[in-house]
Amino acid sequence: MSWISSLPLYRGKQVLLGGAALGVLCVVLSAGCSEVEHRHGEQRSNPYLTSDTRYPIPLSSPAGKEHRAVMLQHLETIQVIVNALVEEDYELAKGLTESHLGFFMHRQAMAHQQPENFPPAYHDLAMAHHAAAEELARIIPTKDLKQILPQFNNVLKACVACHLEFKVKSGS
């Protein structure tokens, strides 16, 4: 009987965490809500209303497709991590963060891609993303959303910063 009486509290916690996760995802998708320091001295008022001024990364068509697949995997991983946090599966959330977003993934990507095709500023943003993910993985075992969500937000800010600065341009 005791688990039945705690069910509304658990459901409320799920709804609250789900709402928070939805809000975080909305911030990522809106991209214009984050403060981003642009490396090239230009101030973009709204990336959705202006022309695309992102810097292209010149990749061959196969390399561009592979890079897009990695970016899609990052997005899918973010969604699964959010769901793991909603379900309070902190071990899964930590493992996914480490293996799919942390430095392990960076080493995997560098082994399959040609790092010389990526500008140094891209590498800096990628390293910031992986470092933020590593810090998130370190914080997740606390099970304290007041610590986890701000760090999760830092991971999302790193994603948005890179996507605002660069785009993949497939070459020949």
N, C-alpha and C positions, 0 to 999 in steps of 0.2 A: 504494500500500500504506500510505503514512503516514496518509491520512485514515481508513483502517479502524482503525488502531491508536488513533487519537484519538477514535473514535466512542463507546466506553464513557465516557470522560471528559465528552464533550459531553452524552451522555444523562444522566449523573449530575448535571451542572449543571442540565439541564432539570428533572429530578426535584426537585432541591433548590429551585430557583426556583419551580417549580409548587407545592411544599409550602409555601413561604413565602407565596406568593400566596393559597393556600387558607386559611392561617392568618389572613392579613390580612382576607380576606373574611368569615371566621367572626367576627372581632372586630366588623366592621361590622354583621353581621346580629344579633349578640347585643346590641349597643347598650348593654347594661348594664355592659360592661367598661370603658367610657371614663369618665374623670373629666370631669364637666361642671359648670361653675359656673352655677347657675340664677339668672336675673336677678330673680326675683320672691320670693326669700327662703325658698322652701319646699325642704325636703330630701325627695327622693323615694327611698324605700328600694329599690324594684324596680318599674320601669315596667310589667312584665308581670303583676305580682300586684296592683297597685293600680288604681284607676279612672284613666281617661284625663284628665289634668290639663293637657294641652297647650293652648296658646292658639290659638283658631281664627283663620284669616285669612279674612275675609268676601269671597268672590269670587262672581261670578255663575256659574251652571252652566257656560257655555262657557269662562269664564276659569279656573275650577277644573279643568276637563278639560285645558285647555292647560297649566296649571301642572303637573299630574300627568304629562303627556307629557314636559315638560322634565325632571322628576325621574327619570322612567324612562330618558330619554336619558342622564342623568348616570350612572345605574347601569350601563347597557349600555356606556357609554364606559369606565368603570372596568374592566369585564371585558375589553374589547378592549385597554386599556393593559396590564393584567396579562399578557395573552397576548403582546402585543408585547415586553414585557420578558422573558418566558420564551423567546421566539424570538430574543432579543437584537436586535430591530429597534428600536433606540433612536431613530432618526429618526421612525418612525411614532408611538412612544410620546410623544415630545416634541410632535409636531404635533397629535396628538389632545388632549393635555393643554392646550395653548395654545388650540386652536380650540373645544373642547367644554366645558372646565372653567374656563378663565381669564377674564380681563376682557372678551375678545371676546364670549363667551357672555353675560356680564352685560349688555353694551350691547345685544345682540340681544334679550334677554328684556325689558329696560326699554322697548325700542321697540315691543314687541307687547303689553305688559301695562300696567296702570295702577299705577304705583308708589305712588300715594297710598292704595291699598287695603292696602298692606303696612305693618305696624308698624315703627317705627324700629329696634327690637331685631332684627327679621327682616333688615333691610338690613345691620345690623352683622354678623350671622352670615353672610349671603351674601357680604359683602365679605371676611370672613375666609376663607371657602371659596375664593373666586377668587384671593385673595392667596397662599394655600397652594398652589393649582394653578400659579400663575405661578412660584413658587419651585421646585416640583417640575420644571416644564419647564426651568428654568434649570439644575437639577442633573442631569437625565437624560443630557446629553451626556458627563458624566464616565464613564459606563458602570460606575460603582462602586456596587454594590448596598448597600454599607455607608453610602453617602450617600443613595442613592435611596430605599431602603425606609423610613427614618425620616421622610423628607419625604412619601412616599406615605401613611404613617400619619397625618401631620398633615392631609392632605386628607381622609382618612376620618374623623378626629376632628371636623373641621369639618362634615362631612355629618351625622354622628351627633348633634352638639350641636344642630343646627337641627331635625332630625327629633324629638328629644326635647322641644323647646320649642314647636314649632308644628305645626298640622295645617290642612289646607284644609277650609273649611266653605263648601259651595256655597250661594249665596243664591238669590233669585228671579230 
